[in-house]
Amino acid sequence: MEKNFFVKSHGLGNEYIVLDKENIDFELTKKAIQTLCNVHFGIGSDGILLKVPSEKADFGLRIFNPDGSEAEKSGNGLRIFCKFLYDYGFTKGSKEFSVETKGGIVKAKIEKEEKGKAKIITIDMGKAVFDTDKIPVNINDKECIDYPLKVEDKEFKINCVSVGNPHCVILVDNVPEMFDEKQVKKYGPKIENNPIFPNRTNVQFVKVIDKNTAEIKIWERGAGYTLASGSSSSAVASVLYKKGLTDSDITIKMEGGELKISLDKDFNIKMTGEVQEICKGTLSEELIENIKE
Ligand SMILES: N[C@@H](CCC[C@H](N)C(=O)O)C(=O)O
């Protein structure tokens, strides 16, 4: 593998650049992340996945948002990373392995491959946690379910959950106008940065279609409006199941495509979906010079 080799892949239109810490000769600083994720000055991406060594799992992963912040977990990011590990021989052909993230260790399974490349992957995302002190959400209640949050002219009923990273799930029954890209881009950042979220939050606007299907629009912490999100889908499925609005197996529809989420009674989450490589190459010396502080 050449020095400064990269791969760019997407999971349902949610794109990530994959780098290997042991194979790059520059520091992945905030400036480097912001530049690489910028479509005009870099490659353009919804984030960066950095392969790092792990003592607790088969592989280690650090996840960065385009604003330079670090995320604890990413569902699409994990499937993309696992495809990279499998396709480039790191797993030595093994279809089941573990990955350590800041949001916990997850198990991955390559469900389907085509011509030796992983196509459909299941990730054991871990357990959904509703305790406000763990998410975290700064309110006095133990859980944040249907909690009224006033943002400018609107009052939302918010439902908060952590699937390793923090999420704020809003059903659009009372605010149907919110199922619209322009509205999500207007209110998403205001909710993401609301002072009740000390670590900021990802935000989802949700329409329940039936007991096994929901449709969502996403505002991602540190990334903005994205076409799909695996941790968001996991968070939404957990909230809907907790509220008794859907069954334990649910399809989450997003602009970029669909993910299957399966929960057990203790809110352990399995996420299954496609992933596809877009391009690969070597970062140019000029670009690396430019991203050095
Ligand atoms: N796109 C991701 C979520 C990435 C992390 C998120 N922006 C955060 O800061 O928590 C996914 O597919 O889960």
The ligand as an ORCA input file, in Angstrom:
! r2SCAN-3c Opt
* xyz 0 1
  N     -22.956      9.527      9.641
  C     -22.799      8.828     10.829
  C     -22.730      9.597     12.114
  C     -21.390     10.326     12.204
  C     -21.089     10.911     13.545
  C     -21.978     12.040     13.912
  N     -21.895     13.163     13.018
  C     -21.632     12.474     15.346
  O     -20.948     13.503     15.540
  O     -22.058     11.779     16.269
  C     -23.593      7.559     10.934
  O     -23.836      6.948      9.880
  O     -23.906      7.106     12.026
*
